[in-house]
């Protein structure tokens, strides 16, 4: 630790001794590398989203028919989420909740102290009465998130990144909210492959900050690979 601190301090000192033109060149090179990395990530996002939508089109059509028969319109649920640089967007999902979900949640929170406590700490309910029967299956298999590939094509989401949050969740990030806002939210990420349902919200924030610090193409590929394993073998993770 002392060695790493020494190297970091020495690096700052050396940078301070450079003339302004050289410093500008160093920062420009770093920005160029980040820009190149983001261009590669975007190209990968678009390619995977297009291939996924083509491959999953039969499932997409079947789910639409089943939802229409089971619970009627609308088939797609649009929820306002906070994206990169604080811009809001409509996060798309197959509708897994009852059409009177807001009323059901209000009634539950007004009558159940346990539910209020779980909602205030996790911003979700483990036994959510708003979810209809078909919706439970879609959530268990993560098929409800297929429409988010459309968000990826729009540039609102990435394949890998922090889970998109709502505005009410911003205060929970504290002084680390800049980590979230500097990244594009993802369909999957460190949280989804790290025991998602069994972790605290604070740990979720820790994971987002860690991804912000260590993100790379190699890490994204490892998270994608781990996501496949979670979907196939570990339902608790997703």
N, C-alpha and C positions, 0 to 999 in steps of 0.2 A: 504493500500500500504506500509506504513512504517513497519507494522507488518510482511508482507510477505518478505520485504527486510531484516529485522532483522533475520528472520528464515533462509533465504538463506545464509546470511553472517555467521550465527552461524554454519550452516551445513558445510560450507567450512572450518571454523576454526577447527571444530571437526575432519574432514577428515585429515587436515594437522597434527593433533597430533597423528595420528595412525602410527604405524611402517610400514615399506615398505611391509612386508608380508601381513599384514592386509589390507592395501590399495589395494594391488594386488588382494586379495580375494574379496573385495567389487566390484572392477571394473570387475573381472571375473564373479561375480554373475549377475551384470547388463548386461554384454555382453551375458551371457547365456539366460537371460530373453528376450533380443532382438532377439537372435537367435531362441528361441522357438516360439516367436510371428511371426517371418518371416516364419518359417516352417509351422505353422498353416495357415498363409495367402497364402502361395504357394499351400498347399493342397486344400484350398478352391478355389483358382484360377483355378487349373486344373479340379476340379470336376465341377465347374460351366461352364467352357469353353466346356468340353466334352458334358455335358447335353444340353447346348445351341446349339451346332453344330448338335447334333442328333435331337433335337426338331425343329430346323430351317432348316434342310436339304431340305424339300420340297420348302421352300421359296428361299433357296440358288439356287436350280436347276431352278426354274421359273425365277428368276432374271437373271441368266446366259443366258437363252434362249431369254428373252426380250432384254437384252443388245446386244446380238449377232445380232438380227433382226434389232434393232433400230440404232445401231451405229458401229457394227462390233467389231473386235479385237482391242486392248486387253480388256479382261473383268475385269481383276484385275489391279489396279493402285498401283505401288510400289513407295513410297516416302521416301527418306532418312530422318530419324529423329534421334535426340540425345536421347540416353537412359541413364540408370544408369551408373555412373562413366564415363560419356562422350562417351561411346561406341555407334556407329551409327548402325542403323538397318533399314530394309525395312518395313515400316508401310504399312499394306495391307488394301485396300479398293476396293469396286466395283468402276469402273471408271465412274465418274459422269460428267467429263469434256470432251469437244470436243477434237478430236485428234490434232487440231491446237491451243490448249489452250495457249501455250507459246506465239505464235504470236499475238493472240487476246489480251492477257494481255499487251504485249509490245506496241501494237498500241494504246490501251486505255490509258495507263499511259503516253504515249508521246503526247497525244492530250487533255487529260482532267485533269485540275488542281485539280478539286474536287476529282477525282479518285486517283490521286497521294497523296493527303492529307490523304484520308481515308486509303489507302494502307500503308502509312508510319506510321500512328498511330495505326492501328488495325491489320495490316498484313493480311487483308482480305477485301472483298468487299460485301456490303449488297446486291447489285444488280449485281451479277457477270455474265457477258456475256459469260464466258467460259463454264458455266454449261448447258448441253443439257436438253431437256424437261423431259426425264425419270430420269435424274440425280437429278433434282429438287425434284421429288417425293421421291427418295431414301434418299436424304439428309433431307427432311422434316420429314420423318418417322424414320431416323437414320438406315435404312436398309443397307445403304452403308457401315456400319461399321461391318457387320457380319463377314467378313474375319479376323478382328482383334482378334477373338477368337483363330485363328491359331497362331498369335503373342503371345498370352497368353500361349498356350501350349508350345511354343518354349522358354518361359522364358523371352522374350523381353519386354512384357507388363504384367500388372496386371489388374484385373477387376476394382479396384479402385486405383487411383493415379493421379498425375498431368498430364495434357494433354501433349502428346509428342510434342516437339518443333523442329524446324529446326535450323541449326547452326547460321543463321542470327539473330535469336531471342535471342541468349545467352547474348549479351550486354544489353538487356532490363531488365535483372534480376539484374544487378549490383552486389553488394556484397552479394546478396541473392541467387546467382546461385548455391552455395553449397547445399542449401535446395533441389533444383530440382535434382541435380546430385546424391544426396545420396538416391534417391527413384526410384522405377521402375514406368515408365509412366503407366497411366491407361486408360481403355476404358471410364470410367466415373470418376467423382471426384467432389470436392466442386464447381469448376467453372461451370460444366455442370448442377448442380442443384441450381445455384445461379443467374439465369437470364443471362446465357451465352451470348446471342446475344445483350443484353442491358448493358453490363458492359465494362469498359475500360480495357486496357491491364495492367495498373498499379494495378487495382483491382484484375486481374487474378493472378499477381505475389503475391499480398498480400494473396490470398486464398491458393496458393501453399505453402507459408511460414507458414501459419496457419495450414495447413494439416500436414506439416512436424513436427510442434511443438506438435500437439495434436493427431496424428494418433494412432489408436488402432483398434482392431477387432470390437469393439462396434460401433465406428465411421464408419468403412467400411460398416457394415451391415445397418446402418441408411442411408448412402449415396446410397446404392443399393436400399433400399426401396423407398427413395425419387426419384431415377431415374425412377422407374416404374411409379410413379405418374406424373413426368414431361413428360415422353413419351406418357402417355395416355391422360393427361389433359392440359398440358401447353407446347405448341410447342415452345414458346419463350425461355424456359429454355434449350432446347436441339437443 
